[in-house]
Amino acid sequence: MKIAGQRIRDLRRTRAMSLETVAARTDLSIGFISQIERGLSSPSLRVLATLADVMGVGIAGFFRRQGERQRHAERHCHPQASASPAATRIGSAIRPVTPGPSCSG
């Protein structure tokens, strides 16, 4: 998780966000976010999704090294009328790339 923690810190700093700001927007403690960034705590997928939403990236962005190219993945459609953006991001972040029809809407 050290790579993810370092990327979270890098993204936070690039976006000029303080620990306090991220904590306020995520309902996580400053200490917990700091521990994640230093590789001392392993966040759940839900916490990663929440941090990704606040930072405006996909969860996969936390596991790429800076400068590494993004792989393209196909998002699969599943009717989830009440799904939150974080839940949608979690579902789409872990699906493998497979050929199939595009989603509309």
DRENBA-569653 format. One record per residue: x, y, z of N, C-alpha, C, O, CB in turn; residue in three letters; residue number from 1. Coordinates in nm, 4 decimals, decimal comma. Glycine has a CB too. Layout:
N
+----------+----------+----------+----------+----------+----------+----------+----------+----------+----------+----------+----------+----------+----------+----------+---------+-----+
|      n.x |      n.y |      n.z |     ca.x |     ca.y |     ca.z |      c.x |      c.y |      c.z |      o.x |      o.y |      o.z |     cb.x |     cb.y |     cb.z | residuo | num |
+----------+----------+----------+----------+----------+----------+----------+----------+----------+----------+----------+----------+----------+----------+----------+---------+-----+
|        X |        Y |        Z |        X |        Y |        Z |        X |        Y |        Z |        X |        Y |        Z |        X |        Y |        Z |     ALA | NUM |
...
+----------+----------+----------+----------+----------+----------+----------+----------+----------+----------+----------+----------+----------+----------+----------+---------+-----+
END
This chain:
105
+----------+----------+----------+----------+----------+----------+----------+----------+----------+----------+----------+----------+----------+----------+----------+---------+-----+
|      n.x |      n.y |      n.z |     ca.x |     ca.y |     ca.z |      c.x |      c.y |      c.z |      o.x |      o.y |      o.z |     cb.x |     cb.y |     cb.z | residuo | num |
+----------+----------+----------+----------+----------+----------+----------+----------+----------+----------+----------+----------+----------+----------+----------+---------+-----+
|   0,0805 |  -0,1202 |   0,0000 |   0,0000 |   0,0000 |   0,0000 |   0,0848 |   0,1267 |   0,0000 |   0,0313 |   0,2371 |  -0,0100 |  -0,0916 |  -0,0002 |   0,1189 |     MET |   1 |
|   0,2166 |   0,1117 |   0,0111 |   0,3007 |   0,2316 |   0,0147 |   0,2919 |   0,3117 |  -0,1147 |   0,2929 |   0,4347 |  -0,1114 |   0,4454 |   0,1930 |   0,0412 |     LYS |   2 |
|   0,2833 |   0,2433 |  -0,2287 |   0,2718 |   0,3149 |  -0,3561 |   0,1421 |   0,3944 |  -0,3583 |   0,1411 |   0,5111 |  -0,3972 |   0,2774 |   0,2164 |  -0,4762 |     ILE |   3 |
|   0,0324 |   0,3314 |  -0,3166 |  -0,0969 |   0,4005 |  -0,3145 |  -0,0918 |   0,5194 |  -0,2193 |  -0,1394 |   0,6277 |  -0,2531 |  -0,2100 |   0,3038 |  -0,2733 |     ALA |   4 |
|  -0,0355 |   0,5005 |  -0,1028 |  -0,0261 |   0,6097 |  -0,0058 |   0,0552 |   0,7267 |  -0,0583 |   0,0166 |   0,8424 |  -0,0412 |   0,0349 |   0,5596 |   0,1228 |     GLY |   5 |
|   0,1662 |   0,6973 |  -0,1214 |   0,2504 |   0,8036 |  -0,1782 |   0,1769 |   0,8772 |  -0,2898 |   0,1850 |   0,9997 |  -0,2997 |   0,3827 |   0,7452 |  -0,2318 |     GLN |   6 |
|   0,1047 |   0,8020 |  -0,3743 |   0,0277 |   0,8654 |  -0,4824 |  -0,0833 |   0,9532 |  -0,4261 |  -0,1090 |   1,0618 |  -0,4780 |  -0,0321 |   0,7588 |  -0,5758 |     ARG |   7 |
|  -0,1497 |   0,9064 |  -0,3197 |  -0,2542 |   0,9867 |  -0,2565 |  -0,1943 |   1,1175 |  -0,2063 |  -0,2520 |   1,2244 |  -0,2264 |  -0,3213 |   0,9089 |  -0,1399 |     ILE |   8 |
|  -0,0795 |   1,1091 |  -0,1417 |  -0,0123 |   1,2311 |  -0,0937 |   0,0272 |   1,3210 |  -0,2102 |   0,0047 |   1,4419 |  -0,2057 |   0,1125 |   1,1952 |  -0,0106 |     ARG |   9 |
|   0,0860 |   1,2626 |  -0,3147 |   0,1265 |   1,3424 |  -0,4318 |   0,0071 |   1,4122 |  -0,4958 |   0,0141 |   1,5306 |  -0,5286 |   0,1961 |   1,2534 |  -0,5357 |     ASP |  10 |
|  -0,1029 |   1,3385 |  -0,5137 |  -0,2226 |   1,3973 |  -0,5733 |  -0,2795 |   1,5076 |  -0,4845 |  -0,3208 |   1,6126 |  -0,5339 |  -0,3285 |   1,2895 |  -0,5978 |     LEU |  11 |
|  -0,2816 |   1,4838 |  -0,3541 |  -0,3329 |   1,5845 |  -0,2609 |  -0,2500 |   1,7116 |  -0,2695 |  -0,3049 |   1,8217 |  -0,2742 |  -0,3329 |   1,5304 |  -0,1167 |     ARG |  12 |
|  -0,1201 |   1,6972 |  -0,2714 |  -0,0324 |   1,8142 |  -0,2778 |  -0,0419 |   1,8845 |  -0,4132 |  -0,0413 |   2,0075 |  -0,4194 |   0,1121 |   1,7732 |  -0,2505 |     ARG |  13 |
|  -0,0505 |   1,8075 |  -0,5207 |  -0,0644 |   1,8657 |  -0,6545 |  -0,1908 |   1,9493 |  -0,6634 |  -0,1936 |   2,0519 |  -0,7314 |  -0,0661 |   1,7556 |  -0,7616 |     THR |  14 |
|  -0,2946 |   1,9057 |  -0,5951 |  -0,4222 |   1,9768 |  -0,5957 |  -0,4293 |   2,0841 |  -0,4853 |  -0,5345 |   2,1436 |  -0,4621 |  -0,5368 |   1,8772 |  -0,5788 |     ARG |  15 |
|  -0,3171 |   2,1071 |  -0,4190 |  -0,3077 |   2,2076 |  -0,3117 |  -0,4141 |   2,1864 |  -0,2046 |  -0,4765 |   2,2813 |  -0,1570 |  -0,3207 |   2,3485 |  -0,3699 |     ALA |  16 |
|  -0,4334 |   2,0598 |  -0,1677 |  -0,5305 |   2,0263 |  -0,0636 |  -0,4557 |   1,9899 |   0,0640 |  -0,3612 |   1,9110 |   0,0611 |  -0,6232 |   1,9095 |  -0,1087 |     MET |  17 |
|  -0,4977 |   2,0466 |   0,1740 |  -0,4366 |   2,0131 |   0,3026 |  -0,4990 |   1,8842 |   0,3564 |  -0,6042 |   1,8406 |   0,3096 |  -0,4543 |   2,1296 |   0,4046 |     SER |  18 |
|  -0,4335 |   1,8249 |   0,4540 |  -0,4921 |   1,7090 |   0,5214 |  -0,6269 |   1,7462 |   0,5821 |  -0,7213 |   1,6673 |   0,5796 |  -0,3968 |   1,6553 |   0,6305 |     LEU |  19 |
|  -0,6344 |   1,8661 |   0,6362 |  -0,7585 |   1,9134 |   0,6980 |  -0,8730 |   1,9187 |   0,5958 |  -0,9858 |   1,8794 |   0,6254 |  -0,7371 |   2,0525 |   0,7606 |     GLU |  20 |
|  -0,8422 |   1,9674 |   0,4765 |  -0,9437 |   1,9768 |   0,3708 |  -0,9925 |   1,8388 |   0,3308 |  -1,1131 |   1,8160 |   0,3208 |  -0,8877 |   2,0505 |   0,2481 |     THR |  21 |
|  -0,9002 |   1,7466 |   0,3077 |  -0,9382 |   1,6106 |   0,2685 |  -1,0186 |   1,5444 |   0,3807 |  -1,1181 |   1,4767 |   0,3549 |  -0,8124 |   1,5259 |   0,2345 |     VAL |  22 |
|  -0,9751 |   1,5643 |   0,5036 |  -1,0469 |   1,5059 |   0,6181 |  -1,1900 |   1,5584 |   0,6248 |  -1,2835 |   1,4814 |   0,6472 |  -0,9729 |   1,5370 |   0,7500 |     ALA |  23 |
|  -1,2073 |   1,6875 |   0,6059 |  -1,3407 |   1,7480 |   0,6116 |  -1,4303 |   1,6964 |   0,4994 |  -1,5501 |   1,6770 |   0,5202 |  -1,3300 |   1,9005 |   0,6039 |     ALA |  24 |
|  -1,3743 |   1,6742 |   0,3816 |  -1,4543 |   1,6309 |   0,2664 |  -1,4834 |   1,4814 |   0,2673 |  -1,5742 |   1,4357 |   0,1979 |  -1,3835 |   1,6673 |   0,1381 |     ARG |  25 |
|  -1,4072 |   1,4046 |   0,3452 |  -1,4234 |   1,2590 |   0,3449 |  -1,4795 |   1,2021 |   0,4747 |  -1,5161 |   1,0847 |   0,4797 |  -1,2922 |   1,1947 |   0,3168 |     THR |  26 |
|  -1,4867 |   1,2827 |   0,5783 |  -1,5255 |   1,2350 |   0,7121 |  -1,4251 |   1,1344 |   0,7681 |  -1,4610 |   1,0505 |   0,8508 |  -1,6647 |   1,1715 |   0,7074 |     ASP |  27 |
|  -1,3008 |   1,1422 |   0,7237 |  -1,1928 |   1,0613 |   0,7787 |  -1,1083 |   1,1516 |   0,8679 |  -1,1067 |   1,2733 |   0,8494 |  -1,1062 |   0,9956 |   0,6649 |     LEU |  28 |
|  -1,0387 |   1,0930 |   0,9639 |  -0,9554 |   1,1758 |   1,0507 |  -0,8249 |   1,2134 |   0,9801 |  -0,7776 |   1,1421 |   0,8916 |  -0,9255 |   1,1023 |   1,1829 |     SER |  29 |
|  -0,7691 |   1,3252 |   1,0207 |  -0,6407 |   1,3703 |   0,9666 |  -0,5345 |   1,2639 |   0,9920 |  -0,4540 |   1,2331 |   0,9041 |  -0,5983 |   1,5059 |   1,0297 |     ILE |  30 |
|  -0,5350 |   1,2082 |   1,1126 |  -0,4374 |   1,1050 |   1,1478 |  -0,4464 |   0,9821 |   1,0594 |  -0,3442 |   0,9267 |   1,0188 |  -0,4556 |   1,0644 |   1,2907 |     GLY |  31 |
|  -0,5697 |   0,9386 |   1,0290 |  -0,5882 |   0,8203 |   0,9448 |  -0,5391 |   0,8471 |   0,8036 |  -0,4717 |   0,7628 |   0,7443 |  -0,7359 |   0,7779 |   0,9424 |     PHE |  32 |
|  -0,5720 |   0,9632 |   0,7491 |  -0,5260 |   0,9973 |   0,6141 |  -0,3733 |   1,0022 |   0,6115 |  -0,3109 |   0,9532 |   0,5173 |  -0,5857 |   1,1335 |   0,5679 |     ILE |  33 |
|  -0,3142 |   1,0605 |   0,7135 |  -0,1685 |   1,0671 |   0,7223 |  -0,1075 |   0,9268 |   0,7284 |  -0,0053 |   0,9006 |   0,6649 |  -0,1262 |   1,1488 |   0,8456 |     SER |  34 |
|  -0,1693 |   0,8380 |   0,8038 |  -0,1197 |   0,7001 |   0,8124 |  -0,1296 |   0,6290 |   0,6779 |  -0,0402 |   0,5528 |   0,6411 |  -0,1977 |   0,6217 |   0,9185 |     GLN |  35 |
|  -0,2372 |   0,6534 |   0,6048 |  -0,2521 |   0,5946 |   0,4711 |  -0,1397 |   0,6453 |   0,3804 |  -0,0751 |   0,5672 |   0,3106 |  -0,3919 |   0,6293 |   0,4100 |     ILE |  36 |
|  -0,1173 |   0,7769 |   0,3824 |  -0,0146 |   0,8366 |   0,2966 |   0,1247 |   0,7845 |   0,3287 |   0,2088 |   0,7729 |   0,2396 |  -0,0168 |   0,9875 |   0,3101 |     GLU |  37 |
|   0,1496 |   0,7531 |   0,4554 |   0,2819 |   0,7036 |   0,4953 |   0,2937 |   0,5525 |   0,4872 |   0,3977 |   0,4960 |   0,5209 |   0,3130 |   0,7481 |   0,6355 |     ARG |  38 |
|   0,1867 |   0,4864 |   0,4422 |   0,1907 |   0,3404 |   0,4275 |   0,1765 |   0,2659 |   0,5582 |   0,2116 |   0,1482 |   0,5658 |   0,3181 |   0,2996 |   0,3623 |     GLY |  39 |
|   0,1255 |   0,3320 |   0,6623 |   0,1113 |   0,2683 |   0,7929 |  -0,0263 |   0,2056 |   0,8140 |  -0,0435 |   0,1215 |   0,9022 |   0,1377 |   0,3690 |   0,9016 |     LEU |  40 |
|  -0,1238 |   0,2462 |   0,7338 |  -0,2586 |   0,1896 |   0,7391 |  -0,3005 |   0,1488 |   0,5994 |  -0,2655 |   0,2136 |   0,5007 |  -0,3599 |   0,2905 |   0,7994 |     SER |  41 |
|  -0,3759 |   0,0405 |   0,5927 |  -0,4297 |  -0,0074 |   0,4651 |  -0,5771 |   0,0292 |   0,4592 |  -0,6577 |  -0,0268 |   0,5336 |  -0,4093 |  -0,1621 |   0,4485 |     SER |  42 |
|  -0,6134 |   0,1221 |   0,3719 |  -0,7535 |   0,1633 |   0,3635 |  -0,8391 |   0,0587 |   0,2942 |  -0,7911 |  -0,0174 |   0,2101 |  -0,7650 |   0,2956 |   0,2904 |     PRO |  43 |
|  -0,9657 |   0,0563 |   0,3305 |  -1,0611 |  -0,0319 |   0,2628 |  -1,0880 |   0,0230 |   0,1233 |  -1,0523 |   0,1365 |   0,0916 |  -1,1940 |  -0,0447 |   0,3441 |     SER |  44 |
|  -1,1505 |  -0,0580 |   0,0419 |  -1,1869 |  -0,0155 |  -0,0934 |  -1,2833 |   0,1029 |  -0,0866 |  -1,2767 |   0,1930 |  -0,1702 |  -1,2505 |  -0,1329 |  -0,1726 |     LEU |  45 |
|  -1,3712 |   0,1033 |   0,0107 |  -1,4665 |   0,2133 |   0,0281 |  -1,3928 |   0,3437 |   0,0595 |  -1,4279 |   0,4490 |   0,0063 |  -1,5674 |   0,1803 |   0,1407 |     ARG |  46 |
|  -1,2911 |   0,3369 |   0,1454 |  -1,2123 |   0,4564 |   0,1786 |  -1,1360 |   0,5039 |   0,0555 |  -1,1302 |   0,6240 |   0,0289 |  -1,1139 |   0,4274 |   0,2952 |     VAL |  47 |
|  -1,0777 |   0,4112 |  -0,0196 |  -1,0077 |   0,4493 |  -0,1430 |  -1,1036 |   0,5172 |  -0,2408 |  -1,0674 |   0,6159 |  -0,3049 |  -0,9432 |   0,3255 |  -0,2091 |     LEU |  48 |
|  -1,2258 |   0,4644 |  -0,2524 |  -1,3239 |   0,5238 |  -0,3428 |  -1,3612 |   0,6643 |  -0,2974 |  -1,3776 |   0,7540 |  -0,3801 |  -1,4492 |   0,4359 |  -0,3512 |     ALA |  49 |
|  -1,3745 |   0,6836 |  -0,1683 |  -1,4075 |   0,8157 |  -0,1145 |  -1,2944 |   0,9138 |  -0,1426 |  -1,3192 |   1,0263 |  -0,1858 |  -1,4350 |   0,8076 |   0,0370 |     THR |  50 |
|  -1,1712 |   0,8721 |  -0,1184 |  -1,0558 |   0,9580 |  -0,1466 |  -1,0462 |   0,9879 |  -0,2962 |  -1,0164 |   1,1007 |  -0,3357 |  -0,9254 |   0,8916 |  -0,0970 |     LEU |  51 |
|  -1,0716 |   0,8867 |  -0,3790 |  -1,0666 |   0,9063 |  -0,5248 |  -1,1697 |   1,0098 |  -0,5686 |  -1,1399 |   1,0949 |  -0,6524 |  -1,0909 |   0,7726 |  -0,5986 |     ALA |  52 |
|  -1,2901 |   1,0035 |  -0,5132 |  -1,3938 |   1,1009 |  -0,5482 |  -1,3502 |   1,2423 |  -0,5116 |  -1,3669 |   1,3352 |  -0,5906 |  -1,5260 |   1,0665 |  -0,4778 |     ASP |  53 |
|  -1,2949 |   1,2583 |  -0,3931 |  -1,2520 |   1,3915 |  -0,3471 |  -1,1382 |   1,4447 |  -0,4340 |  -1,1309 |   1,5646 |  -0,4609 |  -1,2074 |   1,3861 |  -0,1990 |     VAL |  54 |
|  -1,0501 |   1,3558 |  -0,4774 |  -0,9340 |   1,3985 |  -0,5565 |  -0,9629 |   1,4018 |  -0,7065 |  -0,8804 |   1,4487 |  -0,7850 |  -0,8166 |   1,3062 |  -0,5297 |     MET |  55 |
|  -1,0796 |   1,3522 |  -0,7460 |  -1,1174 |   1,3568 |  -0,8867 |  -1,0424 |   1,2596 |  -0,9748 |  -1,0142 |   1,2897 |  -1,0908 |  -1,0974 |   1,4930 |  -0,9385 |     GLY |  56 |
|  -1,0096 |   1,1431 |  -0,9212 |  -0,9401 |   1,0395 |  -0,9983 |  -1,0104 |   0,9062 |  -0,9777 |  -1,0965 |   0,8928 |  -0,8907 |  -0,7902 |   1,0295 |  -0,9567 |     VAL |  57 |
|  -0,9731 |   0,8091 |  -1,0579 |  -1,0197 |   0,6727 |  -1,0363 |  -0,9298 |   0,6033 |  -0,9359 |  -0,8150 |   0,6435 |  -0,9170 |  -1,0237 |   0,5943 |  -1,1687 |     GLY |  58 |
|  -0,9799 |   0,5015 |  -0,8727 |  -0,9007 |   0,4272 |  -0,7737 |  -0,7704 |   0,3773 |  -0,8349 |  -0,6666 |   0,3780 |  -0,7687 |  -0,9814 |   0,3085 |  -0,7179 |     ILE |  59 |
|  -0,7749 |   0,3343 |  -0,9603 |  -0,6544 |   0,2831 |  -1,0264 |  -0,5432 |   0,3875 |  -1,0282 |  -0,4253 |   0,3520 |  -1,0289 |  -0,6868 |   0,2391 |  -1,1695 |     ALA |  60 |
|  -0,5790 |   0,5145 |  -1,0289 |  -0,4798 |   0,6218 |  -1,0276 |  -0,3921 |   0,6203 |  -0,9032 |  -0,2813 |   0,6739 |  -0,9050 |  -0,5487 |   0,7548 |  -1,0384 |     GLY |  61 |
|  -0,4403 |   0,5599 |  -0,7959 |  -0,3611 |   0,5511 |  -0,6734 |  -0,2509 |   0,4451 |  -0,6835 |  -0,1575 |   0,4450 |  -0,6033 |  -0,4519 |   0,5201 |  -0,5551 |     PHE |  62 |
|  -0,2614 |   0,3567 |  -0,7799 |  -0,1669 |   0,2465 |  -0,7902 |  -0,0705 |   0,2594 |  -0,9075 |   0,0148 |   0,1730 |  -0,9280 |  -0,2415 |   0,1181 |  -0,8017 |     PHE |  63 |
|  -0,0840 |   0,3670 |  -0,9843 |   0,0100 |   0,3953 |  -1,0931 |   0,1191 |   0,4857 |  -1,0408 |   0,0949 |   0,5736 |  -0,9580 |  -0,0616 |   0,4603 |  -1,2148 |     ARG |  64 |
|   0,2363 |   0,4638 |  -1,0887 |   0,3462 |   0,5543 |  -1,0550 |   0,3327 |   0,6792 |  -1,1403 |   0,2757 |   0,6748 |  -1,2494 |   0,4856 |   0,4862 |  -1,0769 |     ARG |  65 |
|   0,3841 |   0,7887 |  -1,0915 |   0,3750 |   0,9147 |  -1,1640 |   0,4388 |   0,8982 |  -1,3015 |   0,5498 |   0,8464 |  -1,3135 |   0,4433 |   1,0293 |  -1,0848 |     GLN |  66 |
|   0,3680 |   0,9427 |  -1,4053 |   0,4189 |   0,9331 |  -1,5409 |   0,3810 |   0,8043 |  -1,6118 |   0,3963 |   0,7945 |  -1,7335 |   0,5661 |   0,9464 |  -1,5395 |     GLY |  67 |
|   0,3317 |   0,7048 |  -1,5380 |   0,2920 |   0,5784 |  -1,5993 |   0,1627 |   0,5993 |  -1,6760 |   0,0712 |   0,6664 |  -1,6282 |   0,2752 |   0,4668 |  -1,4925 |     GLU |  68 |
|   0,1558 |   0,5421 |  -1,7940 |   0,0376 |   0,5607 |  -1,8792 |  -0,0820 |   0,4850 |  -1,8252 |  -0,0690 |   0,3770 |  -1,7675 |   0,0668 |   0,5157 |  -2,0219 |     ARG |  69 |
|  -0,1977 |   0,5434 |  -1,8450 |  -0,3228 |   0,4818 |  -1,8026 |  -0,3669 |   0,3808 |  -1,9066 |  -0,3622 |   0,4084 |  -2,0264 |  -0,4324 |   0,5882 |  -1,7800 |     GLN |  70 |
|  -0,4092 |   0,2652 |  -1,8619 |  -0,4668 |   0,1661 |  -1,9514 |  -0,6147 |   0,1972 |  -1,9664 |  -0,6804 |   0,2428 |  -1,8728 |  -0,4444 |   0,0210 |  -1,8984 |     ARG |  71 |
|  -0,6646 |   0,1718 |  -2,0844 |  -0,8061 |   0,1970 |  -2,1079 |  -0,8863 |   0,0740 |  -2,0699 |  -0,8507 |  -0,0386 |  -2,1047 |  -0,8319 |   0,2355 |  -2,2550 |     HIS |  72 |
|  -0,9924 |   0,0967 |  -1,9997 |  -1,0803 |  -0,0121 |  -1,9590 |  -1,2223 |   0,0217 |  -2,0002 |  -1,2612 |   0,1384 |  -2,0061 |  -1,0717 |  -0,0375 |  -1,8064 |     ALA |  73 |
|  -1,2965 |  -0,0797 |  -2,0277 |  -1,4355 |  -0,0611 |  -2,0648 |  -1,5201 |  -0,0629 |  -1,9391 |  -1,5045 |  -0,1508 |  -1,8543 |  -1,4818 |  -0,1698 |  -2,1645 |     GLU |  74 |
|  -1,6086 |   0,0326 |  -1,9269 |  -1,7010 |   0,0349 |  -1,8136 |  -1,8229 |  -0,0485 |  -1,8508 |  -1,8831 |  -0,0295 |  -1,9565 |  -1,7420 |   0,1817 |  -1,7757 |     ARG |  75 |
|  -1,8576 |  -0,1396 |  -1,7635 |  -1,9737 |  -0,2249 |  -1,7862 |  -2,0961 |  -0,1618 |  -1,7232 |  -2,0888 |  -0,1051 |  -1,6141 |  -1,9503 |  -0,3662 |  -1,7297 |     HIS |  76 |
|  -2,2080 |  -0,1719 |  -1,7917 |  -2,3323 |  -0,1130 |  -1,7414 |  -2,4087 |  -0,2158 |  -1,6596 |  -2,4290 |  -0,3298 |  -1,7012 |  -2,4197 |  -0,0610 |  -1,8577 |     CYS |  77 |
|  -2,4494 |  -0,1723 |  -1,5446 |  -2,5356 |  -0,2521 |  -1,4591 |  -2,6389 |  -0,1584 |  -1,4013 |  -2,6024 |  -0,0563 |  -1,3431 |  -2,4552 |  -0,3257 |  -1,3467 |     HIS |  78 |
|  -2,7650 |  -0,1888 |  -1,4151 |  -2,8667 |  -0,0984 |  -1,3628 |  -2,8594 |  -0,0918 |  -1,2104 |  -2,8940 |  -0,1875 |  -1,1412 |  -3,0067 |  -0,1433 |  -1,4078 |     PRO |  79 |
|  -2,8148 |   0,0198 |  -1,1605 |  -2,8063 |   0,0433 |  -1,0167 |  -2,8568 |   0,1844 |  -0,9917 |  -2,7778 |   0,2774 |  -0,9747 |  -2,6592 |   0,0239 |  -0,9625 |     GLN |  80 |
|  -2,9854 |   0,1997 |  -0,9896 |  -3,0446 |   0,3327 |  -0,9808 |  -3,0010 |   0,4068 |  -0,8560 |  -2,9876 |   0,5291 |  -0,8587 |  -3,1948 |   0,3230 |  -0,9841 |     ALA |  81 |
|  -2,9785 |   0,3353 |  -0,7460 |  -2,9466 |   0,4038 |  -0,6210 |  -2,7971 |   0,4005 |  -0,5891 |  -2,7568 |   0,4396 |  -0,4795 |  -3,0246 |   0,3415 |  -0,5070 |     SER |  82 |
|  -2,7153 |   0,3550 |  -0,6821 |  -2,5717 |   0,3442 |  -0,6546 |  -2,5083 |   0,4824 |  -0,6426 |  -2,5379 |   0,5731 |  -0,7204 |  -2,5014 |   0,2632 |  -0,7651 |     ALA |  83 |
|  -2,4219 |   0,4961 |  -0,5448 |  -2,3499 |   0,6218 |  -0,5265 |  -2,2354 |   0,6284 |  -0,6267 |  -2,1969 |   0,5254 |  -0,6820 |  -2,2967 |   0,6354 |  -0,3807 |     SER |  84 |
|  -2,1792 |   0,7483 |  -0,6518 |  -2,0637 |   0,7575 |  -0,7417 |  -1,9480 |   0,6702 |  -0,6941 |  -1,8778 |   0,6102 |  -0,7755 |  -2,0176 |   0,9025 |  -0,7537 |     PRO |  85 |
|  -1,9278 |   0,6631 |  -0,5624 |  -1,8184 |   0,5808 |  -0,5100 |  -1,8434 |   0,4339 |  -0,5384 |  -1,7513 |   0,3621 |  -0,5774 |  -1,8012 |   0,6030 |  -0,3592 |     ALA |  86 |
|  -1,9680 |   0,3874 |  -0,5192 |  -2,0003 |   0,2468 |  -0,5448 |  -1,9844 |   0,2144 |  -0,6926 |  -1,9372 |   0,1063 |  -0,7279 |  -2,1434 |   0,2146 |  -0,4986 |     ALA |  87 |
|  -2,0234 |   0,3072 |  -0,7788 |  -2,0066 |   0,2871 |  -0,9226 |  -1,8594 |   0,2786 |  -0,9569 |  -1,8191 |   0,1928 |  -1,0355 |  -2,0736 |   0,4003 |  -1,0023 |     THR |  88 |
|  -1,7773 |   0,3669 |  -0,8986 |  -1,6344 |   0,3667 |  -0,9251 |  -1,5719 |   0,2370 |  -0,8753 |  -1,4846 |   0,1815 |  -0,9420 |  -1,5671 |   0,4878 |  -0,8590 |     ARG |  89 |
|  -1,6150 |   0,1876 |  -0,7591 |  -1,5611 |   0,0626 |  -0,7059 |  -1,5899 |  -0,0500 |  -0,8039 |  -1,5005 |  -0,1272 |  -0,8383 |  -1,6212 |   0,0305 |  -0,5664 |     ILE |  90 |
|  -1,7158 |  -0,0596 |  -0,8492 |  -1,7533 |  -0,1673 |  -0,9401 |  -1,6777 |  -0,1618 |  -1,0702 |  -1,6329 |  -0,2652 |  -1,1198 |  -1,9001 |  -0,1630 |  -0,9678 |     GLY |  91 |
|  -1,6622 |  -0,0435 |  -1,1270 |  -1,5963 |  -0,0337 |  -1,2566 |  -1,4456 |  -0,0444 |  -1,2451 |  -1,3791 |  -0,0791 |  -1,3427 |  -1,6329 |   0,0960 |  -1,3238 |     SER |  92 |
|  -1,3903 |  -0,0157 |  -1,1288 |  -1,2450 |  -0,0179 |  -1,1132 |  -1,1906 |  -0,1597 |  -1,1097 |  -1,0733 |  -0,1811 |  -1,1402 |  -1,2046 |   0,0555 |  -0,9869 |     ALA |  93 |
|  -1,2737 |  -0,2574 |  -1,0730 |  -1,2206 |  -0,3917 |  -1,0562 |  -1,2620 |  -0,4884 |  -1,1668 |  -1,2258 |  -0,6060 |  -1,1630 |  -1,2643 |  -0,4459 |  -0,9245 |     ILE |  94 |
|  -1,3362 |  -0,4408 |  -1,2634 |  -1,3769 |  -0,5282 |  -1,3731 |  -1,2656 |  -0,5377 |  -1,4777 |  -1,2033 |  -0,4369 |  -1,5110 |  -1,5074 |  -0,4767 |  -1,4378 |     ARG |  95 |
|  -1,2403 |  -0,6583 |  -1,5298 |  -1,1382 |  -0,6708 |  -1,6350 |  -1,1894 |  -0,6137 |  -1,7665 |  -1,3098 |  -0,5986 |  -1,7873 |  -1,0971 |  -0,8184 |  -1,6539 |     PRO |  96 |
|  -1,0966 |  -0,5831 |  -1,8530 |  -1,1332 |  -0,5342 |  -1,9856 |  -1,1804 |  -0,6518 |  -2,0686 |  -1,1079 |  -0,7495 |  -2,0868 |  -1,0139 |  -0,4616 |  -2,0545 |     VAL |  97 |
|  -1,3017 |  -0,6418 |  -2,1185 |  -1,3579 |  -0,7455 |  -2,2048 |  -1,4319 |  -0,6792 |  -2,3184 |  -1,4894 |  -0,5719 |  -2,3000 |  -1,4518 |  -0,8402 |  -2,1259 |     THR |  98 |
|  -1,4320 |  -0,7407 |  -2,4366 |  -1,5075 |  -0,6819 |  -2,5460 |  -1,6561 |  -0,6938 |  -2,5173 |  -1,7012 |  -0,7918 |  -2,4581 |  -1,4723 |  -0,7494 |  -2,6798 |     PRO |  99 |
|  -1,7305 |  -0,5954 |  -2,5586 |  -1,8750 |  -0,6012 |  -2,5391 |  -1,9386 |  -0,4743 |  -2,5894 |  -1,8686 |  -0,3832 |  -2,6337 |  -1,9100 |  -0,6236 |  -2,3919 |     GLY | 100 |
|  -2,0704 |  -0,4665 |  -2,5834 |  -2,1400 |  -0,3474 |  -2,6335 |  -2,1152 |  -0,2282 |  -2,5429 |  -2,0927 |  -0,2422 |  -2,4227 |  -2,2906 |  -0,3736 |  -2,6453 |     PRO | 101 |
|  -2,1198 |  -0,1113 |  -2,6035 |  -2,1035 |   0,0121 |  -2,5276 |  -2,2311 |   0,0421 |  -2,4535 |  -2,3391 |  -0,0022 |  -2,4926 |  -2,0654 |   0,1295 |  -2,6192 |     SER | 102 |
|  -2,2184 |   0,1172 |  -2,3466 |  -2,3329 |   0,1577 |  -2,2669 |  -2,3828 |   0,2911 |  -2,3183 |  -2,3039 |   0,3744 |  -2,3629 |  -2,2968 |   0,1661 |  -2,1166 |     CYS | 103 |
|  -2,5089 |   0,3112 |  -2,3125 |  -2,5629 |   0,4425 |  -2,3479 |  -2,6364 |   0,4969 |  -2,2285 |  -2,7058 |   0,4241 |  -2,1576 |  -2,6566 |   0,4350 |  -2,4717 |     SER | 104 |
|  -2,6201 |   0,6284 |  -2,2066 |  -2,6900 |   0,6946 |  -2,0972 |  -2,6131 |   0,6985 |  -1,9795 |  -2,6583 |   0,7513 |  -1,8779 |  -2,8141 |   0,6332 |  -2,0674 |     GLY | 105 |
+----------+----------+----------+----------+----------+----------+----------+----------+----------+----------+----------+----------+----------+----------+----------+---------+-----+
END
